[in-house]
Amino acid sequence: MIRLRLFAFALTLFIVPPLALSQTAGSNSGKESQQYSTKELHGGILPPADFTGDLSSRAFLLGDWGGLRTDLAEKGIRFRGWLTPNLQGVTSGGSEDDTAFGASGDLWFALDLHKMGAIPGGLLTVRAEFDVGNSVTKSAGTILPPSINAIVPIAGETDRDSLSITSLYYTQFLGEKFGVWLGRADTMHNANLGEFSGLNPQVGNTQFQHFALTAIPVMPVSQPYVSSLGAGVFARPTKDLSLAAMIMDSRESSQRSGLDDFGKDWNSFFSVNLQHRLGDLPGGQLVGFSYSWNGDYTKLENSQLRNLITGTPLQSESETWAVIYSAWQYVQVFEGDTSKPINLGDGRADHRGWGVFLMAGLADEDTNPVQWSVAGGIGGRGLLSSRPNDSFGVGYFLIELKDGVVANLIGLKSAEQGVEIYYEAEITPWFHITPDLQIIDPSLSASDTAVILGLRVNISF
């Protein structure tokens, strides 16, 4: 284990595989794709943004402020926000019928220090998130939440009004294809797993919203799933290949500064993100590995029941790991230039067309209650030529849980599975409405198959 620990630490420092830290804040309309550029740094790191247009055609509700917003962007000062009210109801099954309303929001701010003429290749990013109201997480009777926004931005909390600065980090490009970052990183919004699944910087606001279709459930044990302090490196050797590595405090710091006992526990994460083409149809794959050490991870074994009964401290492991894989592939493209790389961070399909996706994870069976998970489905945009910016998705997920005496005593089945269907209608480029249906077979034996209806609104400021 010592050799494995040293190997992981050496990899983190000296090679470049990813947190896909192409942090983005793309608009649903596609007018602003905030994917950080690794080329043409002489013109600034962030790409140009279009804030102009009337109320029905512009990308942002607040518009250009009489040209002030464009002027600030040209000086390297960029900001924007999202608001996502969400109504969900358990119409049958679960633990009880219930209706809940909540709202989540994001405020994103960046200083392009290169464009400002202050620091060549420098970029400062800040992101604050809030969540208010209630959710149907408890009444659904499921292990995984039907809406990922119910458990962020404060890790481990549901149905609590909360506010957190989830990102505050500095990025330094050392060239057109390589850079480093340091600070408080938001692992949830920075991981871009695919074109049609729900994990992207707009996670929970657009596309899918169930936890298993917006994240890979094996990850939260081995890695902070909201934010923590750390540093990393990233590279883009070719236009289709992205590599990155990071090392961070393995303890979640979404509700604390993270400076107390910093470095006591460590997590390292590496990934490779490759885009390719099947004929002329775009596709992509990602492989990631998470390894944590010097931690305190409860051992999941039957002998622990005796410790619970006698009051003996539970046995633990100091290390844990998880491996993830995701893939996506366009099957049909009606409109769009398929020769260009896909922006995985804009919360929508780049092309009018449809495709398939797959997400899978495998975890340490001794410390992770989710042994493995798999999710997949279809998604796309603009199936109707008259509605070119409407999106849709149909997804299925299955998680396998740790079996044993303790699980049997609390009435936990070995698996949880479900289906989510959504249709996201663009009313204006800055205003989207998304009806949503979920049917979930809970892992809790006391809960019946839950049918959950939802309605989301996404407003881009």
Buried (B, 14 or more C-beta within 10 A) or exposed (E): EEEEBEEBBEBBEEEBBBBBBBBBBBBBBBBBBBBBBBEEBEEBBBBEBBBBBEEEEBBBBEBBEEEEBBEBBEBBBBBBBBBBBBBBBBBEBBBEBBEBBBBBBBBBBBBBBBBEEEBEBBBBBBBBBBBBBBBBBBBBBBBBBBBBBBBBBBBEBBBBEBBBBBBBBBBBBEEBBBBBBEBBBBBBBBBBBBBBBBBBBBBBBBBBBBBBBBBBBBBBBBBBBBBBBBBBBBBBEEEBBBBBBBBBBBBBBBBEEBEEEBEEBBBBBBBBBBBEBEEEBBBBBBBBBBBBBEBEBBEBBEEBEEEEEEEEEEEEBBBBBBBBBBBBBBEEBBEBEBEEBBBBBBBBBBBBBBBBBBBBBBBBEBBBBBBBBBBBBBBBBBBEEEBEBBBBBBBBBBBBBBBBEBBEEEEBBBBBBBBBBBBBBBEBBBBBBBEBBBBBBBBBEEBEEBBBBBBBBBBBB
